[in-house]
Amino acid sequence: MKRLILLAAVAFFALPAAAQMQEAFPSYIQVNGRAEKEIAPDEFYLQIIINERDSKGKISVESQQRDMIAALKRAGVDVEKQLKMANLSSEFFKKNTSVATAKYQLQLGSSAMVAKVWQALDGLGISNVSILKVSHSKIEQYKAEVRVEAMQNARQSAATLAEAVGQKIGKCFYIYDSNNNVMPVFYDNMAVMRSAKAMGVAEDAAAGEPLDFKTIKLQYNVQAKFVLE
């Protein structure tokens, strides 16, 4: 009984508020605005795993690390800034032996560099290389621009519809930003590796953009209400 009385009281107080809203904006238009943008990534994050098992224990992780760093430097990578160690571990087996594993994350700035590094590492016998993710150095700026464009499109749609009935739009009194996060882009790492190897046949393969990476799609939707005048 108390719950029913409480609900009735809430409804009673909500009615005047709704009436005030209707009186303040007796005539309005509700529209949706949408915008999207596709950008080519300029940040590529690779995971590199060095494992003694890959060389059947013949080459230590430390030796492979030195060779990898030397190869990356020759390829033009600033290892101090672009290369980070994720972890270093050992897997223990029944024979009281251990296999050391080193995991790295490498950030590169172009698909050409990805191909160049992939070829260099493959030449060392380091084949456990995968793409973690791709992004853009100005991703936040582009996000803001697309959201603004979505709102501008909503306003333009409202103005066009209002003009069709001989009216104009006034101020906007409601905005709902159904902001969607950027969906991650996934790759077939084996396909990328095969492509990188194929492009390595050409002497100047790294001069262009040999690997065809997917674009990053930014897409935003907004809902808005404008007063009709």
C-alpha positions as protocol buffer text, in pm:
chain_id: "A"
residue {
  index: 1
  type: MET
  ca { x: 0 y: 0 z: 0 }
}
residue {
  index: 2
  type: LYS
  ca { x: 279 y: 239 z: 93 }
}
residue {
  index: 3
  type: ARG
  ca { x: 449 y: 160 z: -239 }
}
residue {
  index: 4
  type: LEU
  ca { x: 135 y: 251 z: -434 }
}
residue {
  index: 5
  type: ILE
  ca { x: 104 y: 578 z: -245 }
}
residue {
  index: 6
  type: LEU
  ca { x: 472 y: 655 z: -320 }
}
residue {
  index: 7
  type: LEU
  ca { x: 429 y: 584 z: -691 }
}
residue {
  index: 8
  type: ALA
  ca { x: 118 y: 800 z: -703 }
}
residue {
  index: 9
  type: ALA
  ca { x: 306 y: 1083 z: -536 }
}
residue {
  index: 10
  type: VAL
  ca { x: 593 y: 1057 z: -785 }
}
residue {
  index: 11
  type: ALA
  ca { x: 348 y: 1062 z: -1076 }
}
residue {
  index: 12
  type: PHE
  ca { x: 167 y: 1360 z: -924 }
}
residue {
  index: 13
  type: PHE
  ca { x: 484 y: 1565 z: -902 }
}
residue {
  index: 14
  type: ALA
  ca { x: 604 y: 1453 z: -1245 }
}
residue {
  index: 15
  type: LEU
  ca { x: 292 y: 1579 z: -1421 }
}
residue {
  index: 16
  type: PRO
  ca { x: 358 y: 1948 z: -1354 }
}
residue {
  index: 17
  type: ALA
  ca { x: 717 y: 1907 z: -1474 }
}
residue {
  index: 18
  type: ALA
  ca { x: 600 y: 1744 z: -1797 }
}
residue {
  index: 19
  type: ALA
  ca { x: 339 y: 2012 z: -1843 }
}
residue {
  index: 20
  type: GLN
  ca { x: 600 y: 2284 z: -1796 }
}
residue {
  index: 21
  type: MET
  ca { x: 824 y: 2118 z: -2053 }
}
residue {
  index: 22
  type: GLN
  ca { x: 537 y: 2096 z: -2300 }
}
residue {
  index: 23
  type: GLU
  ca { x: 446 y: 2458 z: -2235 }
}
residue {
  index: 24
  type: ALA
  ca { x: 806 y: 2575 z: -2270 }
}
residue {
  index: 25
  type: PHE
  ca { x: 848 y: 2388 z: -2601 }
}
residue {
  index: 26
  type: PRO
  ca { x: 499 y: 2332 z: -2741 }
}
residue {
  index: 27
  type: SER
  ca { x: 634 y: 2255 z: -3087 }
}
residue {
  index: 28
  type: TYR
  ca { x: 962 y: 2082 z: -3159 }
}
residue {
  index: 29
  type: ILE
  ca { x: 1133 y: 1850 z: -3404 }
}
residue {
  index: 30
  type: GLN
  ca { x: 1339 y: 1543 z: -3318 }
}
residue {
  index: 31
  type: VAL
  ca { x: 1611 y: 1425 z: -3555 }
}
residue {
  index: 32
  type: ASN
  ca { x: 1908 y: 1191 z: -3573 }
}
residue {
  index: 33
  type: GLY
  ca { x: 2250 y: 1297 z: -3691 }
}
residue {
  index: 34
  type: ARG
  ca { x: 2515 y: 1061 z: -3820 }
}
residue {
  index: 35
  type: ALA
  ca { x: 2873 y: 1097 z: -3937 }
}
residue {
  index: 36
  type: GLU
  ca { x: 3160 y: 865 z: -4012 }
}
residue {
  index: 37
  type: LYS
  ca { x: 3522 y: 885 z: -4116 }
}
residue {
  index: 38
  type: GLU
  ca { x: 3777 y: 630 z: -4226 }
}
residue {
  index: 39
  type: ILE
  ca { x: 4142 y: 691 z: -4149 }
}
residue {
  index: 40
  type: ALA
  ca { x: 4453 y: 496 z: -4239 }
}
residue {
  index: 41
  type: PRO
  ca { x: 4640 y: 380 z: -3928 }
}
residue {
  index: 42
  type: ASP
  ca { x: 4980 y: 527 z: -3851 }
}
residue {
  index: 43
  type: GLU
  ca { x: 5046 y: 331 z: -3531 }
}
residue {
  index: 44
  type: PHE
  ca { x: 5111 y: -43 z: -3553 }
}
residue {
  index: 45
  type: TYR
  ca { x: 5167 y: -248 z: -3238 }
}
residue {
  index: 46
  type: LEU
  ca { x: 5347 y: -578 z: -3287 }
}
residue {
  index: 47
  type: GLN
  ca { x: 5407 y: -854 z: -3036 }
}
residue {
  index: 48
  type: ILE
  ca { x: 5736 y: -1039 z: -3067 }
}
residue {
  index: 49
  type: ILE
  ca { x: 5798 y: -1361 z: -2876 }
}
residue {
  index: 50
  type: ILE
  ca { x: 6145 y: -1513 z: -2854 }
}
residue {
  index: 51
  type: ASN
  ca { x: 6155 y: -1872 z: -2741 }
}
residue {
  index: 52
  type: GLU
  ca { x: 6449 y: -2109 z: -2708 }
}
residue {
  index: 53
  type: ARG
  ca { x: 6220 y: -2384 z: -2829 }
}
residue {
  index: 54
  type: ASP
  ca { x: 6211 y: -2225 z: -3175 }
}
residue {
  index: 55
  type: SER
  ca { x: 6582 y: -2294 z: -3214 }
}
residue {
  index: 56
  type: LYS
  ca { x: 6555 y: -2628 z: -3032 }
}
residue {
  index: 57
  type: GLY
  ca { x: 6758 y: -2483 z: -2747 }
}
residue {
  index: 58
  type: LYS
  ca { x: 7061 y: -2416 z: -2971 }
}
residue {
  index: 59
  type: ILE
  ca { x: 7037 y: -2037 z: -2945 }
}
residue {
  index: 60
  type: SER
  ca { x: 6975 y: -1873 z: -2608 }
}
residue {
  index: 61
  type: VAL
  ca { x: 6713 y: -1606 z: -2561 }
}
residue {
  index: 62
  type: GLU
  ca { x: 6987 y: -1359 z: -2470 }
}
residue {
  index: 63
  type: SER
  ca { x: 7164 y: -1421 z: -2801 }
}
residue {
  index: 64
  type: GLN
  ca { x: 6839 y: -1389 z: -2996 }
}
residue {
  index: 65
  type: GLN
  ca { x: 6760 y: -1067 z: -2812 }
}
residue {
  index: 66
  type: ARG
  ca { x: 7093 y: -915 z: -2913 }
}
residue {
  index: 67
  type: ASP
  ca { x: 7044 y: -1020 z: -3274 }
}
residue {
  index: 68
  type: MET
  ca { x: 6688 y: -885 z: -3278 }
}
residue {
  index: 69
  type: ILE
  ca { x: 6787 y: -547 z: -3137 }
}
residue {
  index: 70
  type: ALA
  ca { x: 7073 y: -517 z: -3384 }
}
residue {
  index: 71
  type: ALA
  ca { x: 6840 y: -605 z: -3673 }
}
residue {
  index: 72
  type: LEU
  ca { x: 6579 y: -354 z: -3558 }
}
residue {
  index: 73
  type: LYS
  ca { x: 6839 y: -78 z: -3537 }
}
residue {
  index: 74
  type: ARG
  ca { x: 6957 y: -158 z: -3890 }
}
residue {
  index: 75
  type: ALA
  ca { x: 6594 y: -132 z: -4005 }
}
residue {
  index: 76
  type: GLY
  ca { x: 6572 y: 218 z: -3858 }
}
residue {
  index: 77
  type: VAL
  ca { x: 6384 y: 143 z: -3535 }
}
residue {
  index: 78
  type: ASP
  ca { x: 6454 y: 354 z: -3227 }
}
residue {
  index: 79
  type: VAL
  ca { x: 6457 y: 58 z: -2991 }
}
residue {
  index: 80
  type: GLU
  ca { x: 6475 y: 273 z: -2676 }
}
residue {
  index: 81
  type: LYS
  ca { x: 6147 y: 445 z: -2761 }
}
residue {
  index: 82
  type: GLN
  ca { x: 5963 y: 191 z: -2972 }
}
residue {
  index: 83
  type: LEU
  ca { x: 6053 y: -143 z: -2817 }
}
residue {
  index: 84
  type: LYS
  ca { x: 5926 y: -253 z: -2475 }
}
residue {
  index: 85
  type: MET
  ca { x: 5968 y: -583 z: -2295 }
}
residue {
  index: 86
  type: ALA
  ca { x: 5637 y: -732 z: -2186 }
}
residue {
  index: 87
  type: ASN
  ca { x: 5779 y: -1015 z: -1975 }
}
residue {
  index: 88
  type: LEU
  ca { x: 6055 y: -1273 z: -1937 }
}
residue {
  index: 89
  type: SER
  ca { x: 5964 y: -1617 z: -1812 }
}
residue {
  index: 90
  type: SER
  ca { x: 6072 y: -1980 z: -1801 }
}
residue {
  index: 91
  type: GLU
  ca { x: 5866 y: -2292 z: -1856 }
}
residue {
  index: 92
  type: PHE
  ca { x: 5978 y: -2586 z: -1645 }
}
residue {
  index: 93
  type: PHE
  ca { x: 5947 y: -2944 z: -1762 }
}
residue {
  index: 94
  type: LYS
  ca { x: 5988 y: -3286 z: -1611 }
}
residue {
  index: 95
  type: LYS
  ca { x: 6354 y: -3317 z: -1707 }
}
residue {
  index: 96
  type: ASN
  ca { x: 6449 y: -3026 z: -1482 }
}
residue {
  index: 97
  type: THR
  ca { x: 6524 y: -2813 z: -1785 }
}
residue {
  index: 98
  type: SER
  ca { x: 6374 y: -2478 z: -1864 }
}
residue {
  index: 99
  type: VAL
  ca { x: 6292 y: -2289 z: -2181 }
}
residue {
  index: 100
  type: ALA
  ca { x: 6320 y: -1915 z: -2147 }
}
residue {
  index: 101
  type: THR
  ca { x: 6072 y: -1693 z: -2325 }
}
residue {
  index: 102
  type: ALA
  ca { x: 6092 y: -1319 z: -2383 }
}
residue {
  index: 103
  type: LYS
  ca { x: 5793 y: -1119 z: -2499 }
}
residue {
  index: 104
  type: TYR
  ca { x: 5818 y: -771 z: -2652 }
}
residue {
  index: 105
  type: GLN
  ca { x: 5586 y: -503 z: -2782 }
}
residue {
  index: 106
  type: LEU
  ca { x: 5706 y: -297 z: -3077 }
}
residue {
  index: 107
  type: GLN
  ca { x: 5540 y: 21 z: -3204 }
}
residue {
  index: 108
  type: LEU
  ca { x: 5591 y: 117 z: -3568 }
}
residue {
  index: 109
  type: GLY
  ca { x: 5471 y: 412 z: -3773 }
}
residue {
  index: 110
  type: SER
  ca { x: 5393 y: 271 z: -4118 }
}
residue {
  index: 111
  type: SER
  ca { x: 5290 y: -47 z: -4295 }
}
residue {
  index: 112
  type: ALA
  ca { x: 5614 y: -27 z: -4492 }
}
residue {
  index: 113
  type: MET
  ca { x: 5807 y: -42 z: -4165 }
}
residue {
  index: 114
  type: VAL
  ca { x: 5596 y: -338 z: -4052 }
}
residue {
  index: 115
  type: ALA
  ca { x: 5698 y: -529 z: -4365 }
}
residue {
  index: 116
  type: LYS
  ca { x: 6062 y: -432 z: -4324 }
}
residue {
  index: 117
  type: VAL
  ca { x: 6075 y: -542 z: -3960 }
}
residue {
  index: 118
  type: TRP
  ca { x: 5883 y: -861 z: -4030 }
}
residue {
  index: 119
  type: GLN
  ca { x: 6133 y: -958 z: -4300 }
}
residue {
  index: 120
  type: ALA
  ca { x: 6430 y: -874 z: -4075 }
}
residue {
  index: 121
  type: LEU
  ca { x: 6299 y: -1085 z: -3787 }
}
residue {
  index: 122
  type: ASP
  ca { x: 6205 y: -1372 z: -4015 }
}
residue {
  index: 123
  type: GLY
  ca { x: 6562 y: -1369 z: -4144 }
}
residue {
  index: 124
  type: LEU
  ca { x: 6678 y: -1430 z: -3787 }
}
residue {
  index: 125
  type: GLY
  ca { x: 6438 y: -1720 z: -3744 }
}
residue {
  index: 126
  type: ILE
  ca { x: 6207 y: -1516 z: -3521 }
}
residue {
  index: 127
  type: SER
  ca { x: 5868 y: -1600 z: -3665 }
}
residue {
  index: 128
  type: ASN
  ca { x: 5643 y: -1560 z: -3362 }
}
residue {
  index: 129
  type: VAL
  ca { x: 5540 y: -1208 z: -3456 }
}
residue {
  index: 130
  type: SER
  ca { x: 5181 y: -1087 z: -3449 }
}
residue {
  index: 131
  type: ILE
  ca { x: 4989 y: -763 z: -3477 }
}
residue {
  index: 132
  type: LEU
  ca { x: 4825 y: -664 z: -3149 }
}
residue {
  index: 133
  type: LYS
  ca { x: 4637 y: -359 z: -3273 }
}
residue {
  index: 134
  type: VAL
  ca { x: 4650 y: -57 z: -3501 }
}
residue {
  index: 135
  type: SER
  ca { x: 4559 y: 301 z: -3420 }
}
residue {
  index: 136
  type: HIS
  ca { x: 4625 y: 660 z: -3521 }
}
residue {
  index: 137
  type: SER
  ca { x: 4832 y: 922 z: -3344 }
}
residue {
  index: 138
  type: LYS
  ca { x: 4545 y: 1173 z: -3374 }
}
residue {
  index: 139
  type: ILE
  ca { x: 4259 y: 933 z: -3300 }
}
residue {
  index: 140
  type: GLU
  ca { x: 4108 y: 1149 z: -3023 }
}
residue {
  index: 141
  type: GLN
  ca { x: 4110 y: 1457 z: -3246 }
}
residue {
  index: 142
  type: TYR
  ca { x: 3935 y: 1267 z: -3524 }
}
residue {
  index: 143
  type: LYS
  ca { x: 3678 y: 1131 z: -3278 }
}
residue {
  index: 144
  type: ALA
  ca { x: 3589 y: 1484 z: -3168 }
}
residue {
  index: 145
  type: GLU
  ca { x: 3564 y: 1604 z: -3529 }
}
residue {
  index: 146
  type: VAL
  ca { x: 3327 y: 1322 z: -3628 }
}
residue {
  index: 147
  type: ARG
  ca { x: 3103 y: 1381 z: -3325 }
}
residue {
  index: 148
  type: VAL
  ca { x: 3080 y: 1751 z: -3410 }
}
residue {
  index: 149
  type: GLU
  ca { x: 2996 y: 1663 z: -3769 }
}
residue {
  index: 150
  type: ALA
  ca { x: 2720 y: 1429 z: -3651 }
}
residue {
  index: 151
  type: MET
  ca { x: 2564 y: 1712 z: -3451 }
}
residue {
  index: 152
  type: GLN
  ca { x: 2594 y: 1953 z: -3742 }
}
residue {
  index: 153
  type: ASN
  ca { x: 2421 y: 1699 z: -3964 }
}
residue {
  index: 154
  type: ALA
  ca { x: 2141 y: 1668 z: -3710 }
}
residue {
  index: 155
  type: ARG
  ca { x: 2092 y: 2045 z: -3710 }
}
residue {
  index: 156
  type: GLN
  ca { x: 2092 y: 2057 z: -4090 }
}
residue {
  index: 157
  type: SER
  ca { x: 1833 y: 1778 z: -4108 }
}
residue {
  index: 158
  type: ALA
  ca { x: 1612 y: 1961 z: -3860 }
}
residue {
  index: 159
  type: ALA
  ca { x: 1639 y: 2286 z: -4053 }
}
residue {
  index: 160
  type: THR
  ca { x: 1556 y: 2115 z: -4383 }
}
residue {
  index: 161
  type: LEU
  ca { x: 1250 y: 1940 z: -4242 }
}
residue {
  index: 162
  type: ALA
  ca { x: 1127 y: 2255 z: -4069 }
}
residue {
  index: 163
  type: GLU
  ca { x: 1162 y: 2455 z: -4390 }
}
residue {
  index: 164
  type: ALA
  ca { x: 947 y: 2199 z: -4570 }
}
residue {
  index: 165
  type: VAL
  ca { x: 651 y: 2302 z: -4351 }
}
residue {
  index: 166
  type: GLY
  ca { x: 727 y: 2673 z: -4358 }
}
residue {
  index: 167
  type: GLN
  ca { x: 897 y: 2689 z: -4020 }
}
residue {
  index: 168
  type: LYS
  ca { x: 1240 y: 2744 z: -3874 }
}
residue {
  index: 169
  type: ILE
  ca { x: 1426 y: 2577 z: -3594 }
}
residue {
  index: 170
  type: GLY
  ca { x: 1517 y: 2752 z: -3272 }
}
residue {
  index: 171
  type: LYS
  ca { x: 1745 y: 2646 z: -2994 }
}
residue {
  index: 172
  type: CYS
  ca { x: 1834 y: 2286 z: -2929 }
}
residue {
  index: 173
  type: PHE
  ca { x: 1705 y: 2170 z: -2591 }
}
residue {
  index: 174
  type: TYR
  ca { x: 1794 y: 1801 z: -2599 }
}
residue {
  index: 175
  type: ILE
  ca { x: 2100 y: 1607 z: -2719 }
}
residue {
  index: 176
  type: TYR
  ca { x: 2161 y: 1237 z: -2677 }
}
residue {
  index: 177
  type: ASP
  ca { x: 2508 y: 1128 z: -2780 }
}
residue {
  index: 178
  type: SER
  ca { x: 2501 y: 755 z: -2850 }
}
residue {
  index: 179
  type: ASN
  ca { x: 2877 y: 749 z: -2855 }
}
residue {
  index: 180
  type: ASN
  ca { x: 3024 y: 426 z: -2987 }
}
residue {
  index: 181
  type: ASN
  ca { x: 3381 y: 330 z: -2915 }
}
residue {
  index: 182
  type: VAL
  ca { x: 3605 y: 250 z: -3208 }
}
residue {
  index: 183
  type: MET
  ca { x: 3584 y: -118 z: -3287 }
}
residue {
  index: 184
  type: PRO
  ca { x: 3921 y: -295 z: -3292 }
}
residue {
  index: 185
  type: VAL
  ca { x: 4059 y: -400 z: -3627 }
}
residue {
  index: 186
  type: PHE
  ca { x: 4170 y: -762 z: -3648 }
}
residue {
  index: 187
  type: TYR
  ca { x: 4414 y: -909 z: -3897 }
}
residue {
  index: 188
  type: ASP
  ca { x: 4511 y: -1247 z: -4029 }
}
residue {
  index: 189
  type: ASN
  ca { x: 4871 y: -1234 z: -3908 }
}
residue {
  index: 190
  type: MET
  ca { x: 4979 y: -1522 z: -4131 }
}
residue {
  index: 191
  type: ALA
  ca { x: 4841 y: -1340 z: -4434 }
}
residue {
  index: 192
  type: VAL
  ca { x: 5030 y: -1025 z: -4335 }
}
residue {
  index: 193
  type: MET
  ca { x: 5349 y: -1224 z: -4292 }
}
residue {
  index: 194
  type: ARG
  ca { x: 5312 y: -1387 z: -4634 }
}
residue {
  index: 195
  type: SER
  ca { x: 5250 y: -1045 z: -4787 }
}
residue {
  index: 196
  type: ALA
  ca { x: 5555 y: -902 z: -4612 }
}
residue {
  index: 197
  type: LYS
  ca { x: 5773 y: -1184 z: -4741 }
}
residue {
  index: 198
  type: ALA
  ca { x: 5639 y: -1145 z: -5093 }
}
residue {
  index: 199
  type: MET
  ca { x: 5713 y: -776 z: -5094 }
}
residue {
  index: 200
  type: GLY
  ca { x: 6064 y: -847 z: -4975 }
}
residue {
  index: 201
  type: VAL
  ca { x: 6153 y: -969 z: -5322 }
}
residue {
  index: 202
  type: ALA
  ca { x: 6169 y: -609 z: -5445 }
}
residue {
  index: 203
  type: GLU
  ca { x: 6476 y: -409 z: -5349 }
}
residue {
  index: 204
  type: ASP
  ca { x: 6276 y: -95 z: -5269 }
}
residue {
  index: 205
  type: ALA
  ca { x: 5979 y: -268 z: -5108 }
}
residue {
  index: 206
  type: ALA
  ca { x: 5989 y: -52 z: -4797 }
}
residue {
  index: 207
  type: ALA
  ca { x: 5981 y: 271 z: -4998 }
}
residue {
  index: 208
  type: GLY
  ca { x: 5606 y: 250 z: -5055 }
}
residue {
  index: 209
  type: GLU
  ca { x: 5317 y: 110 z: -4854 }
}
residue {
  index: 210
  type: PRO
  ca { x: 5341 y: -260 z: -4939 }
}
residue {
  index: 211
  type: LEU
  ca { x: 5091 y: -395 z: -4689 }
}
residue {
  index: 212
  type: ASP
  ca { x: 4724 y: -320 z: -4730 }
}
residue {
  index: 213
  type: PHE
  ca { x: 4598 y: -256 z: -4377 }
}
residue {
  index: 214
  type: LYS
  ca { x: 4232 y: -195 z: -4306 }
}
residue {
  index: 215
  type: THR
  ca { x: 4123 y: 159 z: -4232 }
}
residue {
  index: 216
  type: ILE
  ca { x: 3994 y: 258 z: -3890 }
}
residue {
  index: 217
  type: LYS
  ca { x: 3627 y: 350 z: -3909 }
}
residue {
  index: 218
  type: LEU
  ca { x: 3491 y: 619 z: -3677 }
}
residue {
  index: 219
  type: GLN
  ca { x: 3112 y: 631 z: -3663 }
}
residue {
  index: 220
  type: TYR
  ca { x: 2894 y: 843 z: -3435 }
}
residue {
  index: 221
  type: ASN
  ca { x: 2522 y: 902 z: -3396 }
}
residue {
  index: 222
  type: VAL
  ca { x: 2340 y: 1173 z: -3205 }
}
residue {
  index: 223
  type: GLN
  ca { x: 1976 y: 1243 z: -3135 }
}
residue {
  index: 224
  type: ALA
  ca { x: 1862 y: 1602 z: -3095 }
}
residue {
  index: 225
  type: LYS
  ca { x: 1547 y: 1805 z: -3038 }
}
residue {
  index: 226
  type: PHE
  ca { x: 1502 y: 2160 z: -3167 }
}
residue {
  index: 227
  type: VAL
  ca { x: 1228 y: 2412 z: -3101 }
}
residue {
  index: 228
  type: LEU
  ca { x: 1007 y: 2487 z: -3403 }
}
residue {
  index: 229
  type: GLU
  ca { x: 940 y: 2855 z: -3460 }
}
